[in-house]
Amino acid sequence: MRPFWAYARQMLRYPATLAFAMTFAVVSAGSMGAGILGLRPVFEMILSEDGPRGLHELVPSWNERLAKLPGQIAIPDRWVQGFPAGPFSAAAVIFGILGLLTVVGAIANFLHVYLSLTVVNKTLADVRHALFGRMLRLPLLTVTGKGPSDLVNRIIFDTWTLSTGFSTLISKAVADSTKGVVAVGVAVWLDWRMSAVSLAVAPLIYVVIRKLGSKIRRASRGALEHQADVTRTALESLQGFRVVKVHTTEDKQLHAFDTSNRSFLRELNRVRTARALASPLVEVIAIFAVGTMALVAVKAILDKELDRETMIQVLLALGLAGASLRPLTGLVNDIQQSSAAADRLAEVERELPEPGHEPGRPTLAPHVRDLVFEGISLRYPGAEKPALREVTLTIRHGERVAFVGPNGCGKTTLLSLVPRILEPEAGRVLIDGVDISGVSVESLRAQIGVVTQETILFRGTVAENIAYGTPGASHTQVRAAAAKARAEGFIMARPGGFDADVSEQGASLSGGQRQRLAIARAIIRDPRILILDEATSMVDGESEAQIAEALTDFTQGRTCLIVAHRLSTVLSADRIVVMEDGRVVDAGKHEELIVRCDVYKRLFEQPGA
């Protein structure tokens, strides 16, 4: 429960709204308590053994009771003179006052709920903001290890489950508990003996709620985890919809979804069982308590120690207390269910953030000399063998270096170390002699432009996607970058041009068009280091030649690192680095490597090279 209460304390950021909400809850409960006490004159007028009586006849006995209270309060005679004379008129006035109290209580209850839910909604928005900010600062391997769909599930569904506990805590629980406490207080004040019975069963009810609540919490956590599996399966199927259709694997994906869905249902049914048991068990305990109270009342009346009016008032007060406190069984279960969501959210909070964002880190000076990989080794979590093995390589500023090698040889992994998307287990990456692990990540990545084979576009216009990551870029700069990436032609051919909306994940564009937009996005950053990881793999031969020509001009004076399977795209590089099994096996010009490097020769001789 500790994570839940840690998140719940964030509601204290809105103290004024919270204080008003609690005040209105007390006013609402107080009006109910006053209403119970206000029925006393009516009962005395109607149930008197001497027949119906007016308020004037009842005042002396009331003053006797009031005199026993601190301050010796009494009803002034001038007030008594204004009381209605007949019993019916007096009852009508009293019921009018009670009606007014009811209206006041209803208004106070509305304001309590309104303000409470305002605090809940604001707090949940704060939690989601902080959580998403935390996720954006996580290392890449943490995100890929947990799975993006699981993290999205926590932001959406787990925070929504958390909101149920919040609203229960400061809205329903406060409203019901204050009314219940006031009603019990009135009952105790009227007759402590009957009230003592109801108070005696409270510990037993607490034990029942606690035992069932712990079961609900465990089952709810399992349900949330399986719900994440359901979301992941559905997203994978829809994001890979084209592949599913082409391979006619609809039934396979449906079976995978059903497996996750049944596991989700099983955990939900465990929650159902625990919640369903709570109310009947509490009701059984309550019935026995009412029976015991009735016996106590009968004995007191027979012994002339309790009058009928008081008994009716006590029973009414305890009945209202029971009606108010009974929902607390479900409310406690709601909080337990929310605590399972809080546990999952806290797991994300406990993950170590990506290093390099700490305040006060030195800024990396503009790259002007060299980029050095010094004894780099890296193994992915759970992998049998290292992805990189003691890689040492120096690249001069302004040099165009192509990295080639079989699939899985470590090319992309090595270049991912430059913007610190990955961190080496051993070794260092140096820019102009400075270890990049000691500088601000923001200043490092500001000098780097990256284009990958997997092009990611975001919801927005074409211009916004090109200018993504370059705040303040002008329309002229956007058009210039698009022209250099050979993207301006197809952009202007679309309705809306640069202001045209890009559909989700750029589905309305071809693979080549998406890659040209990604290249334009890198160009507009005016980077000192440009990383092209299969950047032209999705374009046709003519477009590739045009982009290669544009990039040749653009990369002048910049360090350019190129990964490609098509060797025809890297022949113009100043140097070609050949990798195999996580190591650099050779480096040089094409003419040199084709003679002396067997790995390079095999790659060059492959069909399509």
C-alpha positions in Angstrom: 0.0 0.0 0.0 3.0 2.3 0.4 3.2 3.4 -3.3 -0.6 4.2 -3.3 -0.3 6.5 -0.3 2.8 8.1 -1.8 0.8 9.0 -4.9 -2.3 9.9 -2.8 -0.1 12.5 -0.9 0.3 14.4 -4.2 -3.3 15.5 -3.8 -2.0 17.8 -1.0 -0.6 20.0 -3.8 -4.1 21.5 -3.9 -4.6 22.3 -0.3 -7.3 25.0 -0.7 -9.5 22.9 -3.0 -9.0 19.9 -0.7 -9.8 21.9 2.4 -13.1 23.2 1.0 -14.0 19.7 -0.2 -13.6 18.3 3.3 -15.4 21.3 4.9 -18.5 20.7 2.7 -18.4 16.9 3.6 -18.6 17.9 7.3 -21.4 20.4 6.6 -23.3 17.6 4.7 -22.8 15.2 7.5 -23.7 17.8 10.1 -27.0 18.6 8.4 -27.9 14.9 8.6 -27.0 14.7 12.3 -29.1 17.8 13.0 -31.9 16.3 11.1 -31.9 13.1 13.2 -31.9 15.2 16.4 -34.6 17.5 14.9 -37.0 14.6 14.7 -37.1 14.3 18.5 -39.8 17.0 19.0 -42.0 15.3 16.4 -41.7 12.0 18.2 -42.4 13.5 21.6 -45.5 15.3 20.2 -46.9 12.2 18.5 -45.7 9.4 20.7 -46.4 11.0 24.1 -48.5 8.8 26.5 -50.5 11.9 27.4 -51.6 12.5 23.8 -50.4 15.0 21.2 -48.6 18.0 22.7 -47.4 21.4 21.3 -44.0 22.8 21.4 -44.8 25.1 24.4 -45.4 22.0 26.5 -42.1 20.4 25.5 -39.8 23.3 26.1 -39.4 22.8 29.8 -38.1 19.3 29.4 -35.8 20.4 26.6 -34.3 23.1 28.8 -33.7 20.6 31.5 -31.6 18.5 29.1 -29.8 21.6 27.6 -28.9 22.8 31.1 -26.8 19.7 31.6 -24.6 20.7 28.6 -21.5 22.9 29.0 -22.6 26.6 29.2 -26.1 25.8 30.5 -27.9 26.6 27.3 -31.6 27.3 27.4 -34.3 28.3 24.8 -35.3 32.0 25.5 -38.9 32.7 26.4 -39.2 35.2 23.5 -38.5 32.4 21.1 -41.1 30.1 22.8 -43.8 32.7 22.4 -43.2 32.6 18.6 -43.7 28.8 18.4 -46.8 27.5 16.7 -49.6 26.6 19.1 -51.0 23.3 17.7 -49.2 20.0 17.3 -49.8 19.8 13.6 -48.6 23.4 12.9 -45.5 22.7 15.0 -44.8 19.5 13.2 -45.1 21.3 9.8 -42.6 23.9 10.9 -40.2 21.3 12.2 -40.4 19.3 8.9 -39.9 22.6 7.0 -36.7 23.2 8.9 -35.6 19.6 8.3 -36.3 20.1 4.6 -34.1 23.1 4.6 -31.4 21.2 6.3 -31.7 18.5 3.6 -31.3 21.0 0.9 -28.3 22.5 2.6 -26.8 19.0 3.0 -27.5 18.2 -0.7 -25.7 21.3 -1.9 -22.8 20.7 0.5 -22.6 17.1 -0.8 -22.5 18.3 -4.4 -19.8 20.8 -3.7 -17.8 18.1 -1.8 -17.9 15.6 -4.7 -17.3 18.4 -7.3 -14.2 19.7 -5.5 -12.9 16.2 -4.6 -13.0 15.0 -8.2 -11.3 18.2 -9.3 -8.4 17.4 -7.0 -8.4 13.8 -8.3 -8.4 14.8 -11.9 -5.6 17.3 -11.5 -3.5 14.9 -9.4 -3.9 12.1 -12.0 -2.9 14.6 -14.8 0.2 15.4 -12.7 1.0 11.6 -12.2 0.6 10.9 -15.9 2.9 13.9 -16.7 5.6 12.8 -14.3 5.3 9.2 -15.3 5.6 9.9 -19.0 8.5 12.3 -18.4 10.2 9.5 -16.5 9.6 7.0 -19.3 11.1 9.4 -21.8 14.3 9.5 -19.7 14.6 5.8 -19.4 17.5 4.0 -21.3 16.5 2.4 -24.6 17.2 -1.1 -23.3 14.8 -0.6 -20.4 12.0 0.5 -22.7 12.6 -2.3 -25.2 12.9 -4.8 -22.4 9.6 -3.9 -20.8 7.9 -3.3 -24.1 6.4 0.0 -25.2 2.9 -1.4 -25.0 3.3 -2.3 -21.4 4.5 1.2 -20.5 1.6 2.8 -22.5 -0.7 0.4 -20.6 0.6 1.7 -17.3 0.1 5.4 -18.4 -3.4 4.8 -19.5 -5.1 2.0 -17.6 -3.0 1.8 -14.4 -3.4 5.6 -13.8 -7.2 5.2 -14.5 -7.3 2.4 -11.9 -5.4 4.7 -9.5 -8.0 7.4 -10.0 -10.7 5.0 -8.7 -8.8 4.8 -5.4 -8.2 8.5 -5.2 -11.9 9.4 -5.8 -12.9 6.7 -3.3 -10.4 8.1 -0.7 -11.4 11.8 -0.7 -14.9 11.7 -2.2 -16.9 8.6 -1.3 -15.0 7.5 1.7 -14.9 11.0 3.3 -18.6 11.6 2.6 -19.7 8.2 3.9 -17.4 8.1 6.9 -18.3 11.6 8.1 -22.0 10.8 7.8 -21.4 7.5 9.6 -19.3 9.0 12.4 -21.9 11.8 12.9 -24.7 9.3 13.0 -22.9 7.1 15.4 -22.0 10.1 17.6 -25.7 11.1 17.7 -26.6 7.5 18.7 -24.0 7.4 21.4 -25.1 10.7 22.8 -28.7 9.5 22.9 -28.0 6.1 24.4 -24.5 4.6 24.7 -25.6 1.0 25.5 -27.2 0.4 22.1 -24.4 2.1 20.3 -21.8 0.0 22.2 -23.0 -3.1 20.4 -22.5 -1.6 17.0 -19.0 -0.3 17.9 -18.1 -3.7 19.3 -18.5 -5.4 15.9 -16.3 -2.8 14.1 -13.0 -4.7 14.7 -14.5 -7.9 13.3 -15.7 -6.1 10.1 -12.2 -4.5 9.8 -10.6 -8.0 9.9 -12.9 -9.3 7.1 -12.3 -6.3 4.9 -8.5 -6.5 5.4 -8.3 -10.2 4.6 -10.4 -9.8 1.4 -8.7 -6.6 0.5 -5.3 -8.3 0.3 -6.7 -10.9 -2.0 -8.2 -8.2 -4.2 -4.9 -6.4 -4.4 -2.9 -9.5 -5.5 -5.6 -10.5 -8.1 -5.8 -6.9 -9.4 -2.1 -6.7 -10.0 -2.3 -10.0 -12.0 -5.2 -8.6 -13.9 -3.3 -5.4 -14.8 -0.3 -7.4 -16.0 -2.5 -9.7 -18.2 -4.3 -6.6 -19.5 -1.0 -5.3 -20.7 -0.5 -8.6 -22.5 -3.9 -8.2 -24.2 -3.0 -4.7 -25.3 0.4 -5.8 -26.6 -1.1 -8.6 -28.6 -3.7 -6.4 -30.1 -1.2 -3.6 -31.0 1.2 -6.1 -32.5 -1.5 -7.5 -34.7 -2.8 -4.1 -35.9 0.6 -2.6 -36.4 1.7 -5.6 -38.4 -1.7 -5.8 -40.2 -0.2 -6.0 -43.6 2.0 -9.0 -42.6 -1.0 -10.7 -40.9 -3.1 -10.3 -44.1 -0.4 -11.4 -46.5 0.4 -14.5 -44.5 -3.3 -15.3 -43.6 -2.5 -15.6 -39.9 -5.7 -14.1 -38.6 -6.5 -17.3 -36.7 -3.0 -17.4 -35.2 -3.3 -13.9 -34.0 -6.8 -14.5 -32.7 -5.6 -17.5 -30.8 -2.7 -15.5 -29.2 -5.2 -12.8 -28.3 -7.6 -15.3 -26.7 -4.9 -16.8 -24.7 -4.0 -13.4 -23.1 -7.7 -12.5 -22.8 -8.5 -15.7 -20.9 -5.6 -15.1 -18.5 -7.0 -11.6 -18.0 -10.5 -12.9 -17.4 -9.1 -15.5 -14.8 -7.5 -12.7 -12.7 -10.7 -10.5 -13.0 -12.7 -13.4 -11.7 -10.4 -13.7 -8.7 -11.1 -10.0 -8.0 -14.9 -10.7 -8.5 -14.9 -13.5 -5.9 -13.2 -11.5 -3.2 -15.4 -8.5 -3.8 -18.5 -10.6 -3.9 -17.7 -12.2 -0.5 -17.1 -8.9 1.3 -20.7 -7.5 1.3 -22.5 -10.7 2.4 -20.0 -11.3 5.2 -20.4 -7.8 6.5 -24.2 -8.1 6.2 -24.3 -11.3 8.3 -22.2 -9.6 11.0 -24.4 -6.5 10.9 -27.6 -8.6 11.2 -26.3 -10.2 14.4 -25.4 -6.8 15.7 -28.9 -5.4 15.0 -30.4 -8.4 16.8 -28.2 -7.8 19.8 -29.1 -4.1 19.8 -32.8 -4.9 19.7 -32.5 -7.2 22.7 -30.6 -4.4 24.6 -33.3 -1.9 23.7 -36.1 -4.2 24.7 -34.5 -4.9 28.1 -33.9 -1.1 28.6 -37.5 -0.3 27.8 -38.9 -3.0 30.1 -36.7 -1.7 32.9 -38.0 1.9 32.2 -34.4 3.0 31.5 -35.2 4.0 27.8 -38.1 5.8 26.3 -39.7 5.0 23.0 -38.7 8.3 21.4 -35.0 7.8 22.2 -35.1 4.2 21.0 -36.5 5.2 17.6 -33.9 8.0 17.3 -31.1 5.7 18.2 -32.3 3.0 15.7 -32.7 5.7 13.0 -29.2 7.1 13.7 -27.6 3.6 13.7 -29.5 2.7 10.5 -28.2 5.8 8.8 -24.7 5.1 10.1 -25.0 1.5 8.8 -26.2 2.8 5.4 -23.3 5.3 5.3 -20.6 2.9 6.5 -21.7 -0.2 4.6 -20.3 1.0 1.3 -16.9 1.4 2.9 -16.4 -2.3 2.4 -16.5 -1.7 -1.4 -14.5 1.5 -1.0 -11.7 -0.2 0.9 -11.6 -2.9 -1.9 -11.4 -0.1 -4.5 -8.4 1.3 -2.7 -6.8 -2.1 -2.5 -7.4 -2.5 -6.3 -5.8 0.9 -6.9 -2.8 0.0 -4.8 -2.0 -2.8 -7.3 -1.9 -0.2 -10.0 0.2 2.1 -7.8 2.7 -0.7 -7.3 3.2 -1.1 -11.1 3.5 2.7 -11.6 6.1 2.8 -8.8 8.1 0.1 -10.6 8.6 2.6 -13.5 9.6 5.4 -11.0 12.3 3.1 -9.5 13.9 2.4 -12.8 17.2 4.3 -13.2 17.0 7.1 -15.7 19.2 7.5 -18.7 22.6 8.9 -17.6 23.7 12.3 -18.9 20.8 14.5 -18.0 22.0 15.5 -14.5 22.2 19.2 -14.0 25.6 20.8 -14.0 27.2 18.5 -16.5 29.7 20.2 -18.9 28.6 21.0 -22.4 30.4 19.3 -25.3 32.2 21.7 -27.5 31.5 21.6 -31.3 33.1 18.6 -32.9 36.2 19.6 -34.9 38.9 16.9 -34.6 38.1 13.2 -34.3 35.7 10.6 -33.0 37.3 7.6 -31.2 35.9 4.2 -30.2 38.4 3.0 -27.5 38.2 -0.7 -26.5 34.4 -0.9 -26.8 32.6 -4.0 -25.6 28.8 -4.5 -25.1 26.5 -7.4 -24.4 22.7 -7.1 -24.5 20.8 -8.4 -21.5 20.1 -12.1 -21.8 22.4 -12.5 -24.9 24.7 -15.5 -25.2 27.5 -13.6 -26.8 28.7 -9.9 -26.9 27.4 -7.6 -29.5 30.7 -5.7 -29.6 34.1 -7.0 -28.7 37.0 -4.6 -27.9 36.3 -2.3 -30.8 38.9 0.4 -31.3 38.6 2.8 -34.2 39.4 6.5 -34.9 37.4 8.6 -37.4 38.7 12.0 -38.4 36.4 15.0 -38.5 34.8 15.4 -41.9 35.5 11.8 -42.9 32.9 9.7 -44.6 33.1 6.2 -43.1 30.9 3.3 -44.2 30.3 0.3 -41.9 29.6 -3.1 -43.6 29.3 -6.6 -42.4 26.9 -9.6 -42.1 23.6 -9.1 -40.3 24.1 -9.0 -36.5 27.8 -8.1 -36.7 27.3 -5.0 -34.5 27.2 -2.1 -37.0 24.1 -0.4 -35.7 25.0 -1.2 -32.1 28.4 0.5 -32.5 26.9 3.7 -34.0 24.2 3.8 -31.4 26.9 4.5 -28.9 27.7 7.8 -30.5 24.5 9.6 -29.4 24.5 7.4 -26.2 21.4 5.5 -27.2 23.3 2.6 -25.8 26.1 2.6 -23.1 29.2 0.4 -23.5 30.0 -2.1 -20.7 33.7 -1.5 -21.3 35.6 1.2 -23.2 35.0 4.8 -24.1 33.7 6.9 -26.9 35.7 10.1 -27.3 34.8 13.2 -29.3 37.8 15.5 -29.7 39.4 13.7 -26.8 36.4 14.2 -24.4 34.7 11.1 -23.0 31.0 11.6 -24.0 29.9 9.8 -20.8 30.9 12.9 -18.8 29.1 15.6 -20.8 25.5 16.7 -21.1 23.5 14.4 -23.3 21.6 17.3 -24.8 24.8 19.1 -25.9 26.0 15.8 -27.4 22.8 15.0 -29.4 22.5 18.5 -30.6 25.5 17.9 -32.8 24.2 14.6 -34.2 21.7 13.9 -37.0 20.4 10.3 -37.4 18.5 8.6 -40.2 17.5 5.0 -39.6 16.0 2.3 -41.8 12.9 2.3 -39.5 11.5 5.8 -40.2 9.3 7.2 -37.4 6.8 10.0 -38.3 4.6 11.7 -35.7 1.1 13.1 -35.9 1.1 16.6 -37.4 1.9 18.2 -40.7 4.8 17.4 -43.1 6.6 20.6 -42.1 6.2 19.8 -38.4 7.8 16.4 -39.0 10.7 17.8 -40.8 11.3 20.5 -38.1 10.9 17.9 -35.4 13.7 18.3 -32.9 14.7 21.7 -34.3 12.7 24.3 -32.4 12.2 27.6 -34.2 13.0 26.3 -37.7 11.5 28.7 -40.3 9.4 27.6 -43.3 12.4 28.5 -45.5 14.7 26.2 -43.6 12.1 23.4 -43.8 11.7 23.8 -47.6 15.5 23.9 -48.1 16.0 20.7 -46.1 13.2 19.0 -48.1 14.8 20.1 -51.3 18.2 18.7 -50.3 16.6 15.4 -49.3 14.8 15.3 -52.7 11.5 15.4 -50.9 10.1 18.7 -52.1 8.6 17.3 -55.3 6.3 14.7 -53.8 5.4 17.0 -50.9 4.2 19.8 -53.2 2.3 17.2 -55.3 0.1 16.4 -52.2 -3.0 18.5 -51.3 -1.8 21.0 -48.7 1.9 20.6 -49.5 4.0 21.2 -46.4 0.8 21.8 -44.4 -0.7 18.4 -45.3 -1.3 16.2 -42.3 0.7 13.0 -41.9 -1.4 10.0 -40.9 -0.5 7.8 -38.0 3.1 6.4 -38.4 3.1 7.9 -41.9 0.9 5.2 -43.3 -0.3 7.5 -46.2 3.3 7.8 -47.5 5.5 5.2 -49.3 8.5 3.9 -47.5 10.8 6.0 -49.7 8.8 9.1 -49.0 9.0 8.5 -45.3 12.8 8.1 -45.5 13.2 11.3 -47.4 11.3 13.2 -44.7 13.6 11.6 -42.1 16.7 12.7 -44.1 15.3 16.2 -44.3 14.7 16.1 -40.5 18.4 15.2 -40.1 19.6 17.9 -42.6 17.7 20.7 -40.9 19.5 20.1 -37.6 22.8 21.1 -39.4 24.7 18.4 -37.4 28.4 18.0 -37.0 28.0 14.2 -37.1 25.6 12.5 -39.4 24.6 8.8 -38.9 22.9 7.1 -41.8 21.8 3.6 -40.9 20.3 2.0 -44.1 19.0 5.5 -44.8 18.3 4.7 -48.5 17.2 1.1 -48.2 13.5 1.9 -49.0 14.0 4.1 -52.0 14.3 3.1 -55.7 17.6 3.3 -57.6 16.9 6.7 -59.2 15.9 8.3 -55.9 18.8 6.7 -54.2 21.2 8.3 -56.7 19.6 11.7 -56.2 19.7 11.4 -52.4 23.3 10.2 -52.5 24.2 13.3 -54.6 22.5 15.6 -52.1 24.1 13.9 -49.2 27.5 14.2 -50.8 27.1 17.9 -50.9 25.6 18.1 -47.4 28.2 15.9 -45.7 31.1 18.1 -46.8 32.9 19.2 -43.6 30.8 16.8 -41.4 31.7 13.4 -39.9 29.5 10.9 -41.7 28.9 7.4 -40.5 27.1 5.2 -42.9 25.6 1.7 -42.5 24.4 -0.1 -45.7 23.9 -3.6 -47.0 24.0 -2.3 -50.6 27.7 -1.8 -51.1 27.0 0.4 -54.1 26.0 3.1 -51.7 29.2 3.1 -49.8 31.8 3.0 -52.6 32.2 6.8 -52.4 33.2 6.7 -48.7 36.6 7.8 -47.6 37.0 4.6 -45.7 35.1 1.3 -45.3 35.1 -0.5 -42.0 34.4 -4.2 -42.1 32.8 -5.8 -39.1 32.1 -9.5 -38.2 30.9 -11.0 -34.9 31.2 -7.8 -33.0 34.7 -7.0 -34.1 36.4 -4.7 -36.6 38.2 -7.1 -38.9 39.5 -4.6 -41.5 39.3 -1.0 -42.8 40.3 0.7 -46.0 39.2 1.6 -49.5 37.2 -0.7 -51.7 40.1 -1.5 -53.9 42.2 -2.6 -50.9 39.5 -4.6 -49.2 38.3 -6.5 -52.2 41.8 -8.0 -52.4 42.8 -8.7 -48.8 39.5 -9.0 -46.8 37.6 -12.3 -47.2 34.6 -11.0 -45.3 34.3 -7.9 -47.5 34.8 -10.0 -50.7 31.9 -12.3 -49.7 29.7 -9.3 -49.0 30.6 -7.7 -52.4 29.9 -10.9 -54.3 26.5 -11.4 -52.8 23.5 -10.9 -55.2 22.1 -7.4 -55.0 25.3 -5.9 -53.5 
